[in-house]
């Protein structure tokens, strides 16, 4: 299970995020996981672009109840089917 996926800004656009997602999907397949699902703050356009470029599909928008804590209300859900 991945709780947080982050790449240090010094390493943006070097393929690190893609490599991490590829690895997670490969490990999932090897362990019989059917899909990987991610949520991302609706205005985190860099992460959204990464997920879409790695084959994840938009599945909807949800409220994770984090608005009072972090000021972030809406999150987009992405999914990649592995099997």
VMD Tcl script that builds the backbone (N, CA, C; Angstrom):
set m [mol new atoms 249]
animate dup $m
set s [atomselect $m all]
$s set {name element resname resid chain x y z} {
  {N N UNK 1 A 0.842 -1.168 0.000}
  {CA C UNK 1 A 0.000 0.000 0.000}
  {C C UNK 1 A 0.895 1.242 0.000}
  {N N UNK 2 A 0.586 2.170 -0.842}
  {CA C UNK 2 A 1.303 3.445 -0.897}
  {C C UNK 2 A 0.402 4.503 -0.276}
  {N N UNK 3 A 0.914 5.206 0.713}
  {CA C UNK 3 A 0.131 6.279 1.325}
  {C C UNK 3 A 0.481 7.633 0.746}
  {N N UNK 4 A 1.742 7.815 0.400}
  {CA C UNK 4 A 2.173 9.090 -0.171}
  {C C UNK 4 A 3.200 8.800 -1.256}
  {N N UNK 5 A 3.029 9.469 -2.379}
  {CA C UNK 5 A 4.014 9.396 -3.453}
  {C C UNK 5 A 4.479 10.820 -3.698}
  {N N UNK 6 A 5.762 11.058 -3.517}
  {CA C UNK 6 A 6.295 12.406 -3.714}
  {C C UNK 6 A 7.668 12.325 -4.344}
  {N N UNK 7 A 7.970 13.319 -5.146}
  {CA C UNK 7 A 9.281 13.447 -5.766}
  {C C UNK 7 A 9.814 14.829 -5.389}
  {N N UNK 8 A 11.029 14.869 -4.908}
  {CA C UNK 8 A 11.653 16.150 -4.555}
  {C C UNK 8 A 11.741 17.024 -5.806}
  {N N UNK 9 A 11.434 18.311 -5.673}
  {CA C UNK 9 A 11.456 19.202 -6.842}
  {C C UNK 9 A 12.769 19.199 -7.625}
  {N N UNK 10 A 13.889 18.927 -6.960}
  {CA C UNK 10 A 15.169 18.866 -7.676}
  {C C UNK 10 A 15.202 17.740 -8.704}
  {N N UNK 11 A 14.273 16.791 -8.581}
  {CA C UNK 11 A 14.264 15.630 -9.463}
  {C C UNK 11 A 13.040 15.578 -10.373}
  {N N UNK 12 A 12.271 16.675 -10.435}
  {CA C UNK 12 A 11.133 16.741 -11.359}
  {C C UNK 12 A 11.623 16.574 -12.791}
  {N N UNK 13 A 10.776 15.960 -13.601}
  {CA C UNK 13 A 11.009 15.772 -15.029}
  {C C UNK 13 A 12.255 14.938 -15.351}
  {N N UNK 14 A 12.610 14.062 -14.424}
  {CA C UNK 14 A 13.740 13.148 -14.637}
  {C C UNK 14 A 13.277 11.701 -14.714}
  {N N UNK 15 A 11.965 11.476 -14.667}
  {CA C UNK 15 A 11.440 10.119 -14.767}
  {C C UNK 15 A 11.296 9.399 -13.440}
  {N N UNK 16 A 11.547 10.087 -12.338}
  {CA C UNK 16 A 11.481 9.440 -11.025}
  {C C UNK 16 A 10.051 9.021 -10.692}
  {N N UNK 17 A 9.079 9.920 -10.887}
  {CA C UNK 17 A 7.683 9.601 -10.608}
  {C C UNK 17 A 7.190 8.442 -11.457}
  {N N UNK 18 A 7.546 8.463 -12.721}
  {CA C UNK 18 A 7.168 7.373 -13.632}
  {C C UNK 18 A 7.773 6.059 -13.165}
  {N N UNK 19 A 9.048 6.089 -12.791}
  {CA C UNK 19 A 9.713 4.865 -12.322}
  {C C UNK 19 A 9.047 4.331 -11.057}
  {N N UNK 20 A 8.677 5.214 -10.131}
  {CA C UNK 20 A 8.024 4.779 -8.904}
  {C C UNK 20 A 6.663 4.143 -9.190}
  {N N UNK 21 A 5.880 4.769 -10.066}
  {CA C UNK 21 A 4.567 4.203 -10.400}
  {C C UNK 21 A 4.708 2.889 -11.158}
  {N N UNK 22 A 5.659 2.822 -12.080}
  {CA C UNK 22 A 5.901 1.572 -12.809}
  {C C UNK 22 A 6.267 0.449 -11.839}
  {N N UNK 23 A 7.132 0.760 -10.892}
  {CA C UNK 23 A 7.540 -0.236 -9.899}
  {C C UNK 23 A 6.345 -0.698 -9.059}
  {N N UNK 24 A 5.540 0.249 -8.601}
  {CA C UNK 24 A 4.366 -0.103 -7.793}
  {C C UNK 24 A 3.415 -1.008 -8.578}
  {N N UNK 25 A 3.208 -0.686 -9.842}
  {CA C UNK 25 A 2.315 -1.511 -10.673}
  {C C UNK 25 A 2.917 -2.889 -10.918}
  {N N UNK 26 A 4.204 -2.942 -11.157}
  {CA C UNK 26 A 4.864 -4.235 -11.367}
  {C C UNK 26 A 4.759 -5.098 -10.109}
  {N N UNK 27 A 5.003 -4.515 -8.947}
  {CA C UNK 27 A 4.890 -5.256 -7.689}
  {C C UNK 27 A 3.445 -5.706 -7.462}
  {N N UNK 28 A 2.501 -4.849 -7.809}
  {CA C UNK 28 A 1.100 -5.221 -7.688}
  {C C UNK 28 A 0.758 -6.431 -8.543}
  {N N UNK 29 A 1.181 -6.385 -9.801}
  {CA C UNK 29 A 0.919 -7.525 -10.705}
  {C C UNK 29 A 1.535 -8.805 -10.162}
  {N N UNK 30 A 2.786 -8.710 -9.717}
  {CA C UNK 30 A 3.487 -9.894 -9.210}
  {C C UNK 30 A 2.828 -10.465 -7.951}
  {N N UNK 31 A 2.068 -9.639 -7.265}
  {CA C UNK 31 A 1.423 -10.076 -6.027}
  {C C UNK 31 A -0.088 -10.228 -6.166}
  {N N UNK 32 A -0.576 -10.279 -7.411}
  {CA C UNK 32 A -1.979 -10.566 -7.655}
  {C C UNK 32 A -2.945 -9.429 -7.390}
  {N N UNK 33 A -2.441 -8.209 -7.343}
  {CA C UNK 33 A -3.310 -7.048 -7.136}
  {C C UNK 33 A -4.007 -6.722 -8.452}
  {N N UNK 34 A -5.310 -6.473 -8.392}
  {CA C UNK 34 A -6.085 -6.236 -9.603}
  {C C UNK 34 A -6.017 -4.825 -10.140}
  {N N UNK 35 A -5.789 -3.853 -9.258}
  {CA C UNK 35 A -5.779 -2.456 -9.703}
  {C C UNK 35 A -5.031 -1.605 -8.684}
  {N N UNK 36 A -4.537 -0.480 -9.158}
  {CA C UNK 36 A -3.940 0.535 -8.291}
  {C C UNK 36 A -4.828 1.761 -8.379}
  {N N UNK 37 A -5.194 2.297 -7.233}
  {CA C UNK 37 A -6.024 3.504 -7.185}
  {C C UNK 37 A -5.269 4.594 -6.448}
  {N N UNK 38 A -5.392 5.802 -6.964}
  {CA C UNK 38 A -4.716 6.960 -6.391}
  {C C UNK 38 A -5.709 8.081 -6.195}
  {N N UNK 39 A -5.482 8.897 -5.186}
  {CA C UNK 39 A -6.240 10.136 -5.095}
  {C C UNK 39 A -5.246 11.286 -5.100}
  {N N UNK 40 A -5.673 12.398 -5.659}
  {CA C UNK 40 A -4.792 13.547 -5.830}
  {C C UNK 40 A -5.615 14.821 -5.686}
  {N N UNK 41 A -5.065 15.811 -4.993}
  {CA C UNK 41 A -5.756 17.086 -4.863}
  {C C UNK 41 A -6.075 17.620 -6.256}
  {N N UNK 42 A -7.284 18.102 -6.423}
  {CA C UNK 42 A -7.787 18.493 -7.744}
  {C C UNK 42 A -6.939 19.531 -8.465}
  {N N UNK 43 A -6.131 20.295 -7.753}
  {CA C UNK 43 A -5.316 21.323 -8.397}
  {C C UNK 43 A -3.832 20.950 -8.469}
  {N N UNK 44 A -3.517 19.704 -8.199}
  {CA C UNK 44 A -2.140 19.230 -8.321}
  {C C UNK 44 A -1.952 18.734 -9.759}
  {N N UNK 45 A -1.835 19.692 -10.659}
  {CA C UNK 45 A -1.830 19.383 -12.087}
  {C C UNK 45 A -0.619 18.563 -12.514}
  {N N UNK 46 A 0.521 18.752 -11.864}
  {CA C UNK 46 A 1.706 17.956 -12.203}
  {C C UNK 46 A 1.470 16.478 -11.930}
  {N N UNK 47 A 0.907 16.174 -10.755}
  {CA C UNK 47 A 0.634 14.778 -10.411}
  {C C UNK 47 A -0.440 14.189 -11.323}
  {N N UNK 48 A -1.467 14.970 -11.617}
  {CA C UNK 48 A -2.525 14.497 -12.514}
  {C C UNK 48 A -1.945 14.143 -13.876}
  {N N UNK 49 A -1.085 15.002 -14.386}
  {CA C UNK 49 A -0.451 14.726 -15.689}
  {C C UNK 49 A 0.393 13.451 -15.603}
  {N N UNK 50 A 1.139 13.284 -14.517}
  {CA C UNK 50 A 1.950 12.076 -14.340}
  {C C UNK 50 A 1.072 10.836 -14.352}
  {N N UNK 51 A 0.005 10.850 -13.549}
  {CA C UNK 51 A -0.862 9.671 -13.473}
  {C C UNK 51 A -1.468 9.333 -14.823}
  {N N UNK 52 A -1.952 10.334 -15.518}
  {CA C UNK 52 A -2.556 10.086 -16.833}
  {C C UNK 52 A -1.514 9.579 -17.823}
  {N N UNK 53 A -0.302 10.120 -17.778}
  {CA C UNK 53 A 0.734 9.675 -18.713}
  {C C UNK 53 A 1.197 8.254 -18.407}
  {N N UNK 54 A 0.961 7.783 -17.181}
  {CA C UNK 54 A 1.319 6.416 -16.794}
  {C C UNK 54 A 0.154 5.441 -16.969}
  {N N UNK 55 A -0.916 5.881 -17.611}
  {CA C UNK 55 A -2.010 4.980 -17.928}
  {C C UNK 55 A -3.125 4.910 -16.906}
  {N N UNK 56 A -3.124 5.780 -15.926}
  {CA C UNK 56 A -4.212 5.821 -14.957}
  {C C UNK 56 A -5.392 6.585 -15.538}
  {N N UNK 57 A -6.589 6.136 -15.228}
  {CA C UNK 57 A -7.815 6.745 -15.742}
  {C C UNK 57 A -8.567 7.439 -14.618}
  {N N UNK 58 A -9.114 8.601 -14.926}
  {CA C UNK 58 A -9.917 9.367 -13.974}
  {C C UNK 58 A -11.205 8.605 -13.674}
  {N N UNK 59 A -11.546 8.459 -12.393}
  {CA C UNK 59 A -12.743 7.722 -11.989}
  {C C UNK 59 A -13.774 8.569 -11.273}
  {N N UNK 60 A -13.413 9.770 -10.840}
  {CA C UNK 60 A -14.379 10.626 -10.160}
  {C C UNK 60 A -13.691 11.565 -9.190}
  {N N UNK 61 A -14.504 12.366 -8.525}
  {CA C UNK 61 A -14.017 13.337 -7.551}
  {C C UNK 61 A -14.672 13.052 -6.212}
  {N N UNK 62 A -13.884 13.111 -5.150}
  {CA C UNK 62 A -14.386 12.811 -3.811}
  {C C UNK 62 A -13.927 13.880 -2.820}
  {N N UNK 63 A -14.616 13.934 -1.697}
  {CA C UNK 63 A -14.240 14.770 -0.567}
  {C C UNK 63 A -13.674 13.832 0.486}
  {N N UNK 64 A -12.397 13.961 0.809}
  {CA C UNK 64 A -11.761 13.086 1.783}
  {C C UNK 64 A -11.892 13.613 3.215}
  {N N UNK 65 A -12.614 14.713 3.386}
  {CA C UNK 65 A -12.799 15.265 4.713}
  {C C UNK 65 A -11.571 15.978 5.260}
  {N N UNK 66 A -10.722 16.469 4.373}
  {CA C UNK 66 A -9.479 17.100 4.798}
  {C C UNK 66 A -9.505 18.619 4.702}
  {N N UNK 67 A -10.666 19.184 4.409}
  {CA C UNK 67 A -10.731 20.632 4.217}
  {C C UNK 67 A -10.386 21.398 5.484}
  {N N UNK 68 A -10.928 20.977 6.626}
  {CA C UNK 68 A -10.645 21.697 7.872}
  {C C UNK 68 A -9.183 21.550 8.288}
  {N N UNK 69 A -8.617 20.388 8.052}
  {CA C UNK 69 A -7.243 20.119 8.462}
  {C C UNK 69 A -6.218 20.756 7.528}
  {N N UNK 70 A -6.436 20.601 6.199}
  {CA C UNK 70 A -5.454 21.060 5.218}
  {C C UNK 70 A -5.969 22.147 4.278}
  {N N UNK 71 A -7.254 22.426 4.311}
  {CA C UNK 71 A -7.824 23.402 3.395}
  {C C UNK 71 A -8.014 22.862 1.991}
  {N N UNK 72 A -7.968 21.538 1.849}
  {CA C UNK 72 A -8.094 20.887 0.539}
  {C C UNK 72 A -9.352 20.027 0.551}
  {N N UNK 73 A -10.335 20.382 -0.252}
  {CA C UNK 73 A -11.617 19.680 -0.206}
  {C C UNK 73 A -11.729 18.563 -1.236}
  {N N UNK 74 A -11.523 18.864 -2.493}
  {CA C UNK 74 A -11.828 17.908 -3.559}
  {C C UNK 74 A -10.591 17.189 -4.067}
  {N N UNK 75 A -10.733 15.890 -4.213}
  {CA C UNK 75 A -9.659 15.036 -4.712}
  {C C UNK 75 A -10.169 14.235 -5.904}
  {N N UNK 76 A -9.316 14.085 -6.894}
  {CA C UNK 76 A -9.640 13.259 -8.051}
  {C C UNK 76 A -9.123 11.847 -7.785}
  {N N UNK 77 A -9.886 10.859 -8.197}
  {CA C UNK 77 A -9.509 9.460 -8.037}
  {C C UNK 77 A -9.090 8.930 -9.407}
  {N N UNK 78 A -7.940 8.258 -9.437}
  {CA C UNK 78 A -7.426 7.645 -10.655}
  {C C UNK 78 A -7.211 6.163 -10.404}
  {N N UNK 79 A -7.323 5.365 -11.461}
  {CA C UNK 79 A -7.186 3.920 -11.320}
  {C C UNK 79 A -6.475 3.356 -12.552}
  {N N UNK 80 A -5.673 2.335 -12.294}
  {CA C UNK 80 A -5.038 1.572 -13.379}
  {C C UNK 80 A -5.302 0.104 -13.117}
  {N N UNK 81 A -5.965 -0.542 -14.062}
  {CA C UNK 81 A -6.260 -1.969 -13.963}
  {C C UNK 81 A -4.979 -2.728 -14.290}
  {N N UNK 82 A -4.611 -3.690 -13.451}
  {CA C UNK 82 A -3.366 -4.427 -13.641}
  {C C UNK 82 A -3.563 -5.794 -14.270}
  {N N UNK 83 A -4.728 -6.372 -14.085}
  {CA C UNK 83 A -4.945 -7.748 -14.582}
  {C C UNK 83 A -5.648 -7.713 -15.921}
}
mol reanalyze $m
mol bondsrecalc $m
mol representation Tube
mol addrep $m
